[in-house]
Amino acid sequence: MDATTTTRVVALGARVAAGVAELEARSINQAETLDLPGVAGCRNTARWLRVTTGVTGRTARTKARLAKCLADLEPTRTATARGEIHAEQAQVIADHMGLLEDEKVSTYDQARAETFLLAEAVGGHDADALATMGHAIWERLDPEGADEREAKALQAQEERARKKTRITMGDDGQGLTHGRFSIPTAAADAFRKQLHALAAPKHVRAEHGAGSYDWQKPSAERMGQAFTDWIETYDPTQLPKIGGLTATVIAIGDYDLLQGKLKAAQLETGTKISPTEYLRLACGAGIIPAWMNASGEVLALGRKHRFHTPAQRLAAIVEQRHCQHHSGCDVPGYLCHAHHTIPWAQGGTTDLRTTTLYCPYHHTRIHQPGHDPTRT
């Protein structure tokens, strides 16, 4: 194909894709009407869509969300079916209409807002531009009351952001942990600035002054390294205690490692690390020795107090790693309670040979009257 034909086909393909997306959205709504997800035993439409089509969970949720939105917005749905706007633009319009509904905006104003955003989308503005217009829509539709409306909208937006704040992380088994987070944008601005401070070359500040912006924007790799630096250099004593200890990860390694022997070390979480990483961590941390016998058991660090000392808790975490309940509970040791196997009131001592880690749930169960330790 020549240049003209190629351009025309690409544009036509986008229109066809929009029409197909609208058809798919209507079909998904029909599936809900027929309760096909329920018949298939799926907990929701997105799960049914994932099983039926083989798409990822993220894509399935996006498609189900678009279907629900277009069902209530006939002008936007029609424009999508005709290929006049893309599904991405339709979703932005639907998102803003949902916000207006949450803010209890009148039906008349909602219709005006949809008409305005739809016209801008048909006029060639992409999804990002539409999102920006949506946030400032009252400057166009109600100039006199725009300030008051904007203030109320921002207040509602910030409340929604607080409720939706979350972070998820998962280890890929290849030495990397991937994550996603959603935090209020104001907090993200501060976080980004902190990372930029860590990522920016020091010589720029030295040569051009603290206010200079004459430096390249940090790459994604450099920002990731800055995030790692931020985590490793944060003072754990500034955090609330967790399990009676500061939020410190324990690195476990033989004394041979400090002598240069090549062998793996590991964190108390079970993650294995190279000797190079172990030595790097040791350079920037206070080393707490945990003396072990030939069986890998931590030797008693023995002070006879009613409550376990931080050193004893650290030793118990190193040795036991997680909740020791016979059910196989895997709650990590730093979230567990230190339990006296022989109760203190009955003459038990506070040392590691008579200390067992239990998560709060199982610790409570163990202390219930009549509890049978052989049963859950």
Solvent accessible surface area in square Angstrom, and as a share of the most:
residue,aa,sasa,rsa
1,M,164,0.73
2,D,92,0.48
3,A,84,0.65
4,T,94,0.55
5,T,37,0.21
6,T,53,0.31
7,T,94,0.55
8,R,143,0.52
9,V,66,0.38
10,V,104,0.59
11,A,55,0.43
12,L,103,0.51
13,G,39,0.38
14,A,36,0.28
15,R,117,0.43
16,V,85,0.49
17,A,59,0.46
18,A,3,0.02
19,G,19,0.18
20,V,85,0.49
21,A,20,0.16
22,E,3,0.01
23,L,98,0.49
24,E,51,0.23
25,A,3,0.03
26,R,117,0.43
27,S,60,0.39
28,I,7,0.03
29,N,35,0.18
30,Q,94,0.42
31,A,4,0.03
32,E,86,0.39
33,T,106,0.62
34,L,99,0.49
35,D,80,0.41
36,L,63,0.31
37,P,10,0.06
38,G,41,0.40
39,V,119,0.68
40,A,65,0.50
41,G,68,0.65
42,C,23,0.14
43,R,198,0.72
44,N,70,0.36
45,T,16,0.10
46,A,16,0.12
47,R,88,0.32
48,W,41,0.14
49,L,6,0.03
50,R,105,0.38
51,V,96,0.55
52,T,80,0.47
53,T,71,0.41
54,G,67,0.64
55,V,40,0.23
56,T,73,0.42
57,G,10,0.10
58,R,144,0.53
59,T,50,0.29
60,A,0,0.00
61,R,143,0.52
62,T,70,0.41
63,K,56,0.24
64,A,19,0.14
65,R,115,0.42
66,L,15,0.08
67,A,1,0.01
68,K,147,0.62
69,C,31,0.18
70,L,2,0.01
71,A,62,0.48
72,D,118,0.61
73,L,20,0.10
74,E,96,0.43
75,P,70,0.44
76,T,0,0.00
77,R,49,0.18
78,T,35,0.20
79,A,5,0.04
80,T,0,0.00
81,A,38,0.30
82,R,153,0.56
83,G,5,0.05
84,E,69,0.31
85,I,2,0.01
86,H,86,0.38
87,A,27,0.21
88,E,120,0.54
89,Q,12,0.05
90,A,0,0.00
91,Q,21,0.09
92,V,22,0.13
93,I,0,0.00
94,A,5,0.04
95,D,50,0.26
96,H,16,0.07
97,M,11,0.05
98,G,31,0.30
99,L,46,0.23
100,L,11,0.06
101,E,113,0.50
102,D,89,0.46
103,E,54,0.24
104,K,179,0.76
105,V,19,0.11
106,S,61,0.40
107,T,111,0.64
108,Y,154,0.59
109,D,17,0.09
110,Q,37,0.16
111,A,54,0.42
112,R,78,0.29
113,A,0,0.00
114,E,14,0.06
115,T,92,0.53
116,F,32,0.14
117,L,1,0.00
118,L,25,0.12
119,A,61,0.47
120,E,35,0.16
121,A,3,0.03
122,V,77,0.44
123,G,65,0.63
124,G,63,0.61
125,H,70,0.31
126,D,83,0.43
127,A,9,0.07
128,D,111,0.58
129,A,31,0.24
130,L,0,0.00
131,A,31,0.24
132,T,94,0.55
133,M,32,0.14
134,G,8,0.08
135,H,111,0.50
136,A,39,0.30
137,I,6,0.03
138,W,16,0.05
139,E,107,0.48
140,R,144,0.52
141,L,27,0.13
142,D,36,0.19
143,P,94,0.59
144,E,174,0.78
145,G,23,0.22
146,A,8,0.06
147,D,117,0.60
148,E,109,0.49
149,R,73,0.27
150,E,76,0.34
151,A,61,0.47
152,K,127,0.54
153,A,26,0.20
154,L,82,0.41
155,Q,129,0.57
156,A,32,0.25
157,Q,70,0.31
158,E,89,0.40
159,E,73,0.33
160,R,52,0.19
161,A,30,0.24
162,R,141,0.51
163,K,151,0.64
164,K,124,0.53
165,T,60,0.35
166,R,137,0.50
167,I,110,0.56
168,T,81,0.47
169,M,144,0.64
170,G,39,0.37
171,D,105,0.55
172,D,60,0.31
173,G,59,0.57
174,Q,154,0.68
175,G,76,0.73
176,L,109,0.54
177,T,80,0.46
178,H,107,0.48
179,G,51,0.49
180,R,170,0.62
181,F,109,0.45
182,S,56,0.36
183,I,60,0.30
184,P,37,0.23
185,T,100,0.58
186,A,80,0.62
187,A,50,0.39
188,A,19,0.15
189,D,72,0.37
190,A,51,0.40
191,F,41,0.17
192,R,117,0.43
193,K,154,0.65
194,Q,83,0.37
195,L,13,0.06
196,H,44,0.19
197,A,61,0.47
198,L,70,0.35
199,A,7,0.05
200,A,14,0.11
201,P,56,0.35
202,K,161,0.68
203,H,109,0.49
204,V,9,0.05
205,R,100,0.37
206,A,88,0.68
207,E,120,0.54
208,H,102,0.45
209,G,31,0.30
210,A,98,0.76
211,G,60,0.57
212,S,24,0.16
213,Y,190,0.72
214,D,104,0.54
215,W,69,0.24
216,Q,166,0.74
217,K,174,0.74
218,P,18,0.11
219,S,65,0.42
220,A,92,0.72
221,E,126,0.56
222,R,79,0.29
223,M,39,0.18
224,G,37,0.36
225,Q,86,0.38
226,A,0,0.00
227,F,78,0.32
228,T,67,0.39
229,D,55,0.29
230,W,85,0.30
231,I,99,0.50
232,E,77,0.35
233,T,104,0.61
234,Y,96,0.36
235,D,65,0.34
236,P,44,0.28
237,T,91,0.53
238,Q,126,0.56
239,L,75,0.37
240,P,112,0.70
241,K,140,0.59
242,I,55,0.28
243,G,27,0.26
244,G,43,0.42
245,L,15,0.08
246,T,46,0.27
247,A,46,0.35
248,T,75,0.44
249,V,87,0.50
250,I,29,0.15
251,A,38,0.30
252,I,27,0.14
253,G,30,0.29
254,D,71,0.37
255,Y,144,0.55
256,D,59,0.30
257,L,1,0.00
258,L,71,0.36
259,Q,119,0.53
260,G,55,0.53
261,K,108,0.46
262,L,154,0.77
263,K,68,0.29
264,A,65,0.51
265,A,4,0.03
266,Q,45,0.20
267,L,33,0.16
268,E,7,0.03
269,T,77,0.45
270,G,41,0.39
271,T,72,0.42
272,K,151,0.64
273,I,25,0.13
274,S,56,0.36
275,P,24,0.15
276,T,103,0.60
277,E,55,0.25
278,Y,18,0.07
279,L,64,0.32
280,R,113,0.41
281,L,51,0.25
282,A,21,0.16
283,C,118,0.71
284,G,77,0.74
285,A,63,0.48
286,G,71,0.68
287,I,99,0.50
288,I,112,0.57
289,P,80,0.50
290,A,37,0.29
291,W,162,0.57
292,M,75,0.34
293,N,60,0.31
294,A,118,0.91
295,S,91,0.59
296,G,40,0.38
297,E,78,0.35
298,V,0,0.00
299,L,81,0.40
300,A,55,0.42
301,L,61,0.30
302,G,46,0.44
303,R,154,0.56
304,K,161,0.68
305,H,93,0.42
306,R,106,0.39
307,F,151,0.63
308,H,26,0.12
309,T,22,0.13
310,P,81,0.51
311,A,46,0.35
312,Q,1,0.00
313,R,22,0.08
314,L,30,0.15
315,A,2,0.02
316,A,2,0.02
317,I,2,0.01
318,V,6,0.03
319,E,53,0.24
320,Q,25,0.11
321,R,64,0.24
322,H,79,0.35
323,C,1,0.01
324,Q,67,0.30
325,H,10,0.04
326,H,106,0.47
327,S,60,0.39
328,G,60,0.58
329,C,22,0.13
330,D,116,0.60
331,V,43,0.24
332,P,49,0.31
333,G,1,0.01
334,Y,72,0.28
335,L,75,0.37
336,C,1,0.01
337,H,79,0.35
338,A,20,0.15
339,H,19,0.09
340,H,20,0.09
341,T,80,0.47
342,I,87,0.44
343,P,52,0.32
344,W,95,0.33
345,A,101,0.78
346,Q,139,0.62
347,G,61,0.59
348,G,7,0.06
349,T,48,0.28
350,T,0,0.00
351,D,29,0.15
352,L,8,0.04
353,R,124,0.45
354,T,27,0.16
355,T,8,0.05
356,T,27,0.16
357,L,0,0.00
358,Y,34,0.13
359,C,6,0.04
360,P,62,0.39
361,Y,126,0.48
362,H,13,0.06
363,H,31,0.14
364,T,82,0.48
365,R,68,0.25
366,I,38,0.19
367,H,113,0.50
368,Q,84,0.37
369,P,135,0.85
370,G,85,0.82
371,H,42,0.19
372,D,62,0.32
373,P,98,0.62
374,T,104,0.60
375,R,170,0.62
376,T,77,0.45
